[in-house]
Every structure is written in structure tokens, then in C-alpha cells.
Amino acid sequence: MSDENGIKTAEDKKETKVLKKAAVKKRLDAAIADVKGFVGAKADDAAVIIKKGGAFAVQKAGDSAADLQKQILKPVFKKDMLTGELPDMICICEPDKAHKDSSVCKGAVGHYTVAKEMTILNLYASSASDFDLKFYPGLSEDVYYRHPFDANQYISFDEYFYQLKKEKVDELLKIAQSLGAKYVKITLMAEKKSFTGSSLKAQAKIPGMKKGKDPFSGSVNAEVSNKILQTVEVSAETKFKGHRPTLPDLQYFSNEHDIQTLINMRLNEPNDIREQTYMIKFSNSSKIKAQAAAKIDAALKKMKLLNGNASISAEIEDESRLYYEYHIEFPD
């Protein structure tokens, strides 16, 4: 109704508003029903996404359920792989029924999953070899994490920590060789939890430690000296011919103070260093920190990919107790 001047009354405006709300609700319900038909088990996700977006999202999407399906299914196409930044975690898998049956996923090479603040690329096994990516120890249906220094290499979580430990030892060997060492020994040691005893008692239990005396000629700090360390393994022991020192290439140990000190002593005069032993904290060169590990675990748990009680956080915790005893000798 309008007044005699043709101007809508407050009652008319209220009626129009009610009709608009009813129309929007009808379109929302239709969109939810449409999307549910495509995503099956993800139906609740469909409803949440649509309702969160409200009428504006549905209208802006042109009332197209296809746009909503893309939001939920998150398909990844070849052009996305070639032009976009890939996430740190990749899961090699087969497409599930929802993605296989959806028209918006036709031609997709994978899809994204966002779980606990982590984005995971679910890359379909049939397409994984089409890209310039390396998977260690090989390509299989598994979960991989990006190598810290090679953006195109992904390492299976089952091998990740072992492989990086091996690479760290290799780098320490190359440092010794570049600096002209004649002998190097790398021993992996673990901090033993102690429930009794003073720091002096702890010192006496470190291999080679005499009470009140620091056995290391290097810069072993008080923190390490006060810990009970046990030998885990001799990771490497090598003899070289020895030569004039050259600048080594560094990756894992580029920010390690003791390594930088050693390099400076060998490359600069008077260069009279003949023997040195360092204790290098293993976790200083680790690239996955505790906070990131917790997010990875949460994501893997949500995707039901964690194996029993194993976790990335537990691996990081173990690494925090490890040290390298790095003994190096140079020719006279």
C-alpha cells in the first residue's frame, strides 16, 4: 500500500523486507540442497560455508552451486601447480568419491585440505609425476614434507628426521674436508634425564669429564657441561690427507656460532689451530620447531593419518635432547 501521494508506507516497507528475507532463505536452502548432492559426507561443511556467507555470498556467486562446490572441494588444477606456491605438506592419494563425481573437479590433479591452520595438498598419484617434484625415498601413497633447502623435494615423514640427520653429518664432514682437516669424528650424544645429583655430579658423568675440569678445548658452554650425556652412536669418523683450507658451503650450520668461529680460525692468520672439540646442539639446525610440529600433528590427526602414538612433536622433543660432539684435527 501507498499513501495518496504514491509514497510507500512503513507497513509496505516492512512487508517488502519480509518477502526479501523469505526469498533469500529459499535460495539458501536450495543452494545447500544442491551442494549436498555433490559432496555427500561433506554436507555439513556445505551448510556451514553457505550459511556463513549468508545471502550476500550466494547472490555474489550468481546463485551458482558450482562456486560453492569449489569452496568446499578445493580442486587443484595443473595451472595452479605451475603458477602457485605449493604448501609444505603433500599427501599422495587417490581422489575420493566426492571429488571424482563432481563436475567442478573434472581435470583436477588434486585438491587442498585445510586442517588446523595447515594447508595440505592432496596430489593424485596419477598426476604426481607430471611435475618437477622429487619424492624421497620414492613416490607412493604417503605423506611428505618439504625439504628445508630444496623447495621441489618432499621427504616422507617416515624418513624425514633420519634423512635430515644424515645430511647434517654429511655437511659436518664436508666442513672438515674443506678446512683441510686430517681427522674428524662426529658422535651423536643424548641428554639423559637426571632426577638426583648436583651439577658437579652431572659433570663427572659426561664422557671424559673430570670433576671441576672442562675436557673440551672448544667452546663447550656451562649449559652443556652441566648435563648428563650418553653416546648414541659414532655417526662418522674419517681421515683426510689435509690441504690448505677453503671456504665451505653451509646450509644447516650457517648460523652455528662455533662453526663460524672454526672457519674464521682456519681461514685467517695465524691459523695455528691444531685440534678442537665442539658440542653442537642438534635442534639448533632443525627446521621444524615445536609450534609448527604441533600444527602438523593436529592436521595429520584430523586427516586420520597419524600412526598410533607416533607424532612429529615427539620427534622434535627427542631432537631437543641431542648433541653432536664434533672433534676435528688439522695437520701441523
C-alpha positions as CSV (number, residue, x, y, z in Angstrom):
1,M,0.0,0.0,0.0
2,S,1.0,3.6,-0.6
3,D,-0.5,6.9,0.7
4,E,-2.4,9.3,-1.6
5,N,1.0,10.7,-2.9
6,G,2.2,7.3,-4.0
7,I,4.9,7.1,-1.2
8,K,5.3,3.7,0.4
9,T,4.3,3.5,4.0
10,A,6.3,1.9,6.8
11,E,4.0,-1.1,6.6
12,D,4.7,-1.6,2.9
13,K,8.5,-1.4,3.6
14,K,8.2,-4.0,6.3
15,E,6.2,-6.4,4.1
16,T,8.8,-6.0,1.3
17,K,11.6,-6.7,3.8
18,V,9.9,-9.9,4.9
19,L,9.4,-11.1,1.4
20,K,13.0,-10.5,0.5
21,K,14.1,-12.5,3.6
22,A,11.9,-15.3,2.6
23,A,13.3,-15.3,-1.0
24,V,16.9,-15.3,0.3
25,K,16.1,-18.2,2.7
26,K,14.6,-20.1,-0.2
27,R,17.7,-19.6,-2.3
28,L,20.0,-20.5,0.6
29,D,18.1,-23.8,1.2
30,A,18.1,-24.6,-2.5
31,A,21.9,-24.0,-2.7
32,I,22.6,-26.1,0.4
33,A,20.5,-29.0,-1.1
34,D,22.2,-28.6,-4.4
35,V,25.7,-28.7,-2.9
36,K,24.8,-31.6,-0.6
37,G,24.1,-33.7,-3.6
38,F,27.7,-33.3,-4.8
39,V,29.7,-33.5,-1.6
40,G,28.0,-36.3,0.2
41,A,29.8,-36.7,3.5
42,K,30.8,-33.1,3.4
43,A,27.2,-31.9,3.5
44,D,27.6,-30.3,6.9
45,D,30.6,-28.3,5.6
46,A,28.4,-27.2,2.7
47,A,25.7,-25.8,5.0
48,V,28.3,-24.1,7.2
49,I,30.0,-22.4,4.3
50,I,26.8,-21.2,2.7
51,K,25.2,-20.0,6.0
52,K,28.4,-18.2,7.0
53,G,28.4,-16.4,3.7
54,G,24.8,-15.5,4.0
55,A,22.6,-14.1,1.3
56,F,25.4,-11.9,0.1
57,A,27.7,-14.8,-0.7
58,V,25.0,-16.7,-2.6
59,Q,24.0,-13.6,-4.6
60,K,27.6,-12.7,-5.3
61,A,28.2,-16.2,-6.5
62,G,25.5,-15.7,-9.1
63,D,23.3,-18.3,-7.3
64,S,25.7,-20.9,-8.7
65,A,26.2,-24.1,-6.7
66,A,29.3,-24.7,-8.7
67,D,31.1,-21.8,-6.9
68,L,30.1,-23.3,-3.6
69,Q,31.3,-26.7,-4.6
70,K,34.7,-25.2,-5.4
71,Q,34.9,-23.6,-2.0
72,I,34.2,-27.0,-0.3
73,L,36.1,-29.4,-2.6
74,K,39.0,-27.0,-3.3
75,P,40.1,-28.7,-6.5
76,V,43.7,-28.1,-7.8
77,F,44.5,-27.9,-11.5
78,K,47.7,-28.2,-13.4
79,K,47.9,-24.4,-13.9
80,D,47.6,-23.9,-10.1
81,M,50.6,-26.3,-9.6
82,L,52.7,-24.4,-12.2
83,T,51.9,-20.9,-11.1
84,G,51.2,-21.0,-7.4
85,E,53.3,-21.6,-4.2
86,L,52.9,-25.2,-3.1
87,P,52.3,-25.9,0.6
88,D,54.9,-27.6,2.8
89,M,52.9,-30.8,3.1
90,I,51.8,-33.1,0.3
91,C,49.7,-36.2,0.6
92,I,49.9,-38.6,-2.4
93,C,46.5,-40.2,-2.7
94,E,43.6,-41.2,-5.0
95,P,40.6,-38.9,-5.5
96,D,37.7,-39.7,-3.2
97,K,34.1,-40.2,-4.4
98,A,33.1,-36.6,-3.8
99,H,35.9,-35.2,-5.9
100,K,35.7,-37.9,-8.5
101,D,32.0,-37.4,-9.1
102,S,31.9,-33.6,-9.1
103,S,31.9,-31.7,-12.4
104,V,33.9,-28.8,-10.9
105,C,36.8,-31.2,-10.2
106,K,37.0,-32.5,-13.8
107,G,40.6,-32.4,-14.9
108,A,41.9,-31.7,-11.4
109,V,45.3,-33.1,-10.3
110,G,44.4,-32.9,-6.7
111,H,42.7,-30.9,-4.0
112,Y,43.5,-28.9,-0.9
113,T,42.6,-29.7,2.7
114,V,42.8,-27.1,5.3
115,A,43.2,-28.6,8.8
116,K,44.2,-26.9,12.0
117,E,45.9,-23.9,10.3
118,M,47.8,-26.2,7.9
119,T,47.2,-26.4,4.2
120,I,47.8,-29.9,2.7
121,L,48.0,-30.6,-1.0
122,N,46.3,-33.9,-1.8
123,L,48.1,-34.7,-5.0
124,Y,46.6,-37.6,-7.0
125,A,49.1,-40.4,-7.7
126,S,48.3,-40.5,-11.4
127,S,49.4,-36.8,-11.7
128,A,52.3,-36.6,-9.3
129,S,55.0,-37.5,-11.9
130,D,53.8,-34.7,-14.2
131,F,55.5,-32.0,-12.2
132,D,59.1,-31.1,-11.3
133,L,58.9,-32.6,-7.8
134,K,61.1,-35.1,-6.1
135,F,59.7,-37.5,-3.5
136,Y,62.1,-39.3,-1.2
137,P,62.6,-42.2,-0.8
138,G,60.2,-42.7,-3.7
139,L,56.7,-41.9,-4.9
140,S,53.9,-43.8,-3.1
141,E,50.7,-43.1,-1.3
142,D,52.2,-41.4,1.6
143,V,52.5,-38.0,3.4
144,Y,55.6,-35.9,2.6
145,Y,57.1,-32.7,4.0
146,R,59.2,-30.2,2.1
147,H,63.0,-30.3,2.3
148,P,64.3,-27.3,4.2
149,F,66.7,-26.3,1.4
150,D,65.2,-27.8,-1.8
151,A,61.7,-26.4,-2.5
152,N,61.0,-29.1,-5.1
153,Q,61.9,-32.1,-2.9
154,Y,59.5,-33.7,-0.4
155,I,60.5,-36.3,2.1
156,S,58.2,-38.9,3.6
157,F,57.6,-38.3,7.2
158,D,58.7,-41.9,7.9
159,E,62.2,-40.9,6.6
160,Y,62.2,-37.2,7.3
161,F,64.2,-37.0,10.5
162,Y,66.5,-39.8,9.7
163,Q,67.4,-38.2,6.3
164,L,68.0,-34.8,7.7
165,K,70.2,-36.2,10.4
166,K,72.3,-37.9,7.7
167,E,72.5,-34.7,5.7
168,K,73.7,-32.8,8.8
169,V,76.5,-35.3,9.4
170,D,77.5,-35.1,5.7
171,E,77.7,-31.3,6.0
172,L,79.9,-31.5,9.1
173,L,82.2,-33.9,7.2
174,K,82.4,-31.6,4.2
175,I,83.2,-28.6,6.5
176,A,86.1,-30.6,8.0
177,Q,87.4,-31.6,4.5
178,S,87.1,-28.0,3.1
179,L,89.0,-26.6,6.1
180,G,91.9,-29.1,5.5
181,A,91.4,-31.4,8.4
182,K,93.3,-34.6,8.7
183,Y,90.9,-36.3,11.0
184,V,87.3,-35.8,12.1
185,K,85.0,-37.7,14.4
186,I,81.3,-36.9,14.8
187,T,79.5,-38.5,17.8
188,L,75.8,-38.2,18.4
189,M,75.0,-37.8,22.1
190,A,71.8,-37.6,24.0
191,E,71.0,-35.8,27.2
192,K,69.9,-38.2,29.9
193,K,67.2,-37.1,32.3
194,S,68.6,-36.9,35.8
195,F,66.3,-36.9,38.9
196,T,69.1,-36.6,41.5
197,G,72.5,-35.1,41.9
198,S,74.2,-31.7,41.6
199,S,75.7,-30.1,38.5
200,L,79.1,-31.4,39.6
201,K,77.8,-34.9,39.8
202,A,76.4,-34.5,36.4
203,Q,79.7,-33.1,35.1
204,A,81.5,-36.2,36.3
205,K,79.2,-38.4,34.3
206,I,80.0,-36.8,30.9
207,P,82.4,-39.0,29.0
208,G,85.9,-37.7,29.5
209,M,84.8,-35.2,32.2
210,K,87.0,-34.9,35.3
211,K,85.4,-33.2,38.3
212,G,85.8,-29.5,38.1
213,K,87.5,-29.6,34.7
214,D,86.2,-28.9,31.2
215,P,87.6,-31.7,29.0
216,F,86.8,-29.9,25.7
217,S,89.3,-27.5,24.1
218,G,86.4,-25.8,22.3
219,S,83.6,-23.6,23.5
220,V,81.5,-26.0,25.4
221,N,79.2,-23.8,27.4
222,A,78.1,-24.3,31.0
223,E,74.7,-25.5,30.0
224,V,76.1,-28.5,28.1
225,S,78.8,-29.1,30.8
226,N,76.0,-29.5,33.4
227,K,74.2,-32.2,31.5
228,I,74.5,-35.9,31.6
229,L,75.2,-37.0,28.1
230,Q,75.3,-40.5,26.7
231,T,76.8,-41.7,23.5
232,V,74.1,-42.7,21.0
233,E,76.3,-43.6,18.1
234,V,79.5,-42.6,16.3
235,S,77.9,-41.0,13.2
236,A,81.1,-40.6,11.3
237,E,84.9,-41.0,11.7
238,T,87.2,-40.1,8.8
239,K,90.8,-39.4,8.0
240,F,91.9,-36.9,5.2
241,K,95.2,-36.1,3.6
242,G,94.8,-32.4,4.7
243,H,95.3,-29.4,2.5
244,R,95.1,-25.6,2.5
245,P,91.7,-24.5,3.9
246,T,88.9,-23.3,1.6
247,L,85.6,-21.7,2.5
248,P,83.0,-24.5,3.0
249,D,79.4,-24.3,1.7
250,L,76.9,-24.1,4.6
251,Q,73.3,-24.9,4.9
252,Y,72.3,-26.5,8.2
253,F,75.1,-24.9,10.1
254,S,75.2,-21.4,8.5
255,N,74.1,-19.8,11.8
256,E,76.0,-22.1,14.2
257,H,78.4,-19.8,16.1
258,D,81.1,-22.5,16.8
259,I,81.3,-23.5,13.2
260,Q,81.7,-19.9,12.1
261,T,84.4,-19.5,14.7
262,L,86.2,-22.6,13.4
263,I,86.0,-21.3,9.8
264,N,87.4,-17.9,10.8
265,M,90.3,-19.5,12.8
266,R,91.3,-21.7,9.8
267,L,90.9,-19.1,7.1
268,N,92.7,-16.3,8.9
269,E,96.2,-15.9,10.1
270,P,97.9,-17.1,12.3
271,N,95.9,-20.3,11.6
272,D,97.6,-22.2,14.4
273,I,94.6,-24.3,15.4
274,R,95.5,-28.0,15.5
275,E,92.7,-29.7,17.4
276,Q,89.3,-28.7,18.6
277,T,86.1,-30.3,20.0
278,Y,82.7,-28.7,19.9
279,M,79.3,-29.7,21.3
280,I,76.7,-28.6,18.8
281,K,73.1,-28.7,19.9
282,F,71.2,-30.8,17.3
283,S,68.0,-28.8,17.4
284,N,69.7,-25.5,16.5
285,S,69.8,-26.7,12.9
286,S,66.3,-28.2,12.9
287,K,63.8,-26.5,10.6
288,I,60.6,-27.8,12.2
289,K,60.1,-26.1,15.5
290,A,57.8,-27.1,18.3
291,Q,54.9,-24.8,17.4
292,A,54.9,-26.0,13.7
293,A,55.2,-29.6,14.9
294,A,52.0,-29.2,17.0
295,K,50.1,-27.8,14.0
296,I,51.3,-30.7,11.7
297,D,50.2,-33.3,14.3
298,A,46.8,-31.7,14.6
299,A,46.4,-31.7,10.8
300,L,47.5,-35.3,10.5
301,K,45.2,-36.3,13.3
302,K,42.2,-34.6,11.7
303,M,43.0,-36.3,8.4
304,K,43.4,-39.7,10.3
305,L,47.0,-40.0,9.0
306,L,48.9,-40.4,12.3
307,N,50.2,-43.9,13.0
308,G,49.5,-45.0,16.6
309,N,51.3,-42.9,19.2
310,A,53.8,-41.5,16.7
311,S,53.9,-37.8,16.3
312,I,56.1,-35.0,14.9
313,S,56.1,-33.3,18.2
314,A,57.6,-36.4,19.9
315,E,60.4,-36.4,17.2
316,I,61.1,-32.7,17.9
317,E,61.2,-33.4,21.6
318,D,63.7,-36.2,21.1
319,E,65.8,-33.9,18.9
320,S,65.9,-31.3,21.7
321,R,68.0,-33.7,23.8
322,L,70.6,-34.4,21.1
323,Y,74.1,-33.0,20.6
324,Y,76.9,-33.6,18.2
325,E,80.3,-34.0,19.6
326,Y,82.4,-32.6,16.8
327,H,86.1,-33.4,17.1
328,I,88.4,-32.2,14.4
329,E,92.2,-32.3,14.0
330,F,94.4,-30.4,11.5
331,P,97.9,-31.2,10.2
332,D,101.0,-29.5,11.7
